[in-house]
Amino acid sequence: MNDLADHARRLRSLPPSCGPVRLIAVDGHAGSGKSTFTGQLATALGGAPVLHLDDLATHDELFAWTDRLRDQVLDPLSRGEPARYAPYDWTARRFGPHRTLEPAPVLLVEGVGAGRAAVRPFLAGVLWMEGASATSWARGRLRDGPALSGFWDGWTVAERRHFADDPSYPFADVVIRRMPTGYAWLKGPRVTAGTSRIITESEG
């Protein structure tokens, strides 16, 4: 089913996972379409706030952002307080002015590694964007153009290493598949294992 409104209602009905917040991770390979999907899901959720992990990563710390995420976002939200984080400027290569994330009923965390082990204790669910790594990376390279080909060369090595050491897919509640119109929500590995709190439309 492609109706995001119905899925949004299901997400809002989940138990809070980070203080009063239902924190939902949208993970998958770079270039798989996470940002576009997350934007549409946020709209279906009535304008839910979105944290893009690109704002916490840096050129030197592609995946070593967990301390920043916990200190600036997860810990304040778990106390029911607004989160304040400094987004990284990938052009200027420095952190910019702080932004605020209010403890909304549902907050989406989007990016490669959003469902990693250090974050999962704070999550109400993990959504995995379907797409093989090579295909996704090719889409990302095409999107960003030849000027960033050197960055992509380093990124693919780092992403492959990250998921080898700290995979997210086995903990996905839902696998999101792009369709000609909309998205299909498929059972993730956690549903098959009977440990998921998210129910897809194919289950009832």
C-alpha positions in Angstrom: 0.0 0.0 0.0 1.3 3.4 -0.9 -0.8 5.6 1.4 1.7 7.3 3.8 -1.1 8.7 5.8 -2.1 5.3 7.1 1.5 4.4 8.0 1.9 7.8 9.7 -1.0 7.0 11.9 0.6 3.7 12.8 3.9 5.4 13.7 2.1 7.9 15.9 0.5 5.0 17.8 3.8 3.5 18.8 5.0 3.8 22.4 7.4 6.7 22.9 11.0 5.6 22.7 13.1 8.7 23.6 11.4 10.6 26.4 8.0 11.7 24.9 9.3 11.2 21.3 8.8 8.3 18.9 12.1 8.4 17.2 12.0 6.7 13.8 15.2 5.9 11.9 15.3 5.9 8.1 18.4 4.0 7.1 19.9 2.6 3.9 22.7 3.0 1.5 23.8 6.4 0.3 21.9 7.3 -2.8 18.9 5.0 -2.0 16.4 7.8 -1.8 16.1 8.2 2.0 15.9 12.0 2.0 13.1 12.2 -0.5 11.1 9.5 1.2 11.7 11.0 4.7 10.5 14.4 3.4 7.2 12.8 2.2 6.8 10.8 5.4 7.4 14.0 7.5 4.6 15.7 5.5 2.2 12.8 6.1 3.0 13.1 9.8 1.8 16.7 9.8 5.2 18.3 9.5 7.3 16.1 11.7 10.8 17.4 12.4 13.6 15.6 10.6 17.3 15.3 11.7 19.6 14.6 8.7 22.7 12.8 9.9 24.7 14.6 7.2 24.4 17.6 9.6 26.3 15.7 12.3 28.9 13.9 10.1 32.0 15.7 8.9 34.7 15.1 6.3 36.9 13.6 8.9 34.2 11.8 10.8 31.8 10.2 8.3 30.5 7.8 10.9 32.1 8.9 14.2 29.1 11.2 15.1 27.4 9.1 17.8 28.7 11.2 20.7 27.5 14.4 19.1 24.1 12.8 18.4 23.8 11.6 22.0 25.0 14.7 23.7 23.1 17.2 21.5 20.0 15.3 20.5 19.2 12.1 22.2 19.9 13.0 25.8 17.9 16.2 25.7 15.0 14.6 24.0 15.0 11.7 26.5 14.5 14.3 29.2 11.7 15.9 27.3 13.8 19.0 26.5 14.5 20.6 23.1 17.6 19.3 21.3 20.2 21.8 20.0 22.8 20.8 17.5 25.3 22.6 15.3 24.9 21.4 11.6 28.1 20.8 9.7 28.7 23.0 6.6 30.2 20.6 4.0 31.3 23.6 1.8 32.9 25.7 4.6 34.1 22.6 6.5 33.0 23.8 9.8 29.9 23.7 12.1 27.3 26.4 11.7 24.8 28.1 14.0 22.8 25.9 16.3 19.4 24.6 15.3 16.6 23.4 17.7 14.6 20.3 17.6 11.5 20.3 19.8 10.4 17.0 21.4 7.6 16.3 18.9 5.4 13.2 19.0 7.3 11.7 16.1 10.8 12.7 15.0 12.6 11.2 12.0 16.3 10.6 11.9 17.5 10.1 8.3 20.9 9.0 7.1 23.3 6.1 6.6 23.7 4.5 10.0 20.5 5.9 11.5 19.7 2.4 12.8 23.1 1.6 14.2 23.6 -0.1 17.6 24.4 3.1 19.5 21.1 4.7 18.4 18.7 1.7 18.5 17.9 1.9 22.3 16.3 5.3 21.6 14.3 4.2 18.5 10.7 3.3 18.2 11.4 1.8 14.7 13.9 1.3 11.9 12.8 1.8 8.3 15.3 0.5 5.7 15.3 2.0 2.2 15.5 -0.9 -0.3 18.4 -0.7 -2.8 21.6 -2.6 -3.4 24.7 -0.7 -2.4 26.2 -0.5 -5.9 23.0 0.7 -7.5 22.4 3.3 -4.7 26.0 4.6 -5.0 25.6 4.9 -8.7 22.5 7.0 -8.2 24.3 9.2 -5.7 27.3 9.7 -8.0 25.0 10.7 -10.8 23.1 13.1 -8.6 26.2 14.8 -7.2 28.2 15.0 -10.5 31.9 14.5 -11.3 33.1 17.2 -8.9 32.4 14.9 -6.0 33.7 11.7 -7.5 36.7 11.8 -5.1 34.4 12.1 -2.1 32.3 9.2 -3.3 35.4 7.0 -3.7 36.2 7.5 -0.1 32.6 7.3 1.0 31.9 3.9 -0.5 34.9 2.4 1.3 33.8 4.0 4.6 30.1 2.9 4.2 31.1 -0.7 3.3 33.3 -0.8 6.4 30.6 0.7 8.6 27.8 -1.7 7.7 30.2 -4.7 7.9 31.0 -3.7 11.6 27.6 -2.3 12.6 24.8 -3.5 10.3 21.3 -1.8 10.4 19.4 -4.0 8.0 18.9 -7.0 10.3 17.2 -4.7 12.8 14.8 -3.1 10.3 11.1 -3.2 11.1 10.1 -2.2 7.6 11.8 -2.3 4.2 10.7 0.7 2.0 10.4 0.0 -1.7 10.0 2.7 -4.3 7.1 2.2 -6.5 6.0 4.0 -9.7 3.7 6.0 -7.5 4.5 6.1 -3.8 6.2 3.5 -1.6 5.5 -0.1 -0.5 6.1 -1.0 3.1 7.4 -4.6 3.3 8.1 -6.7 6.3 11.6 -6.2 7.7 13.8 -8.8 9.4 12.6 -7.8 12.8 9.0 -8.6 11.8 10.1 -12.0 10.6 11.9 -12.6 13.9 8.8 -11.5 15.8 10.5 -8.7 17.6 9.0 -5.7 15.8 6.5 -3.2 17.2 5.6 -1.9 13.8 2.9 -3.8 11.9 2.8 -3.5 8.1 -0.4 -3.6 6.2 0.3 -7.2 5.0 0.0 -8.4 8.6 -3.4 -7.1 9.5 
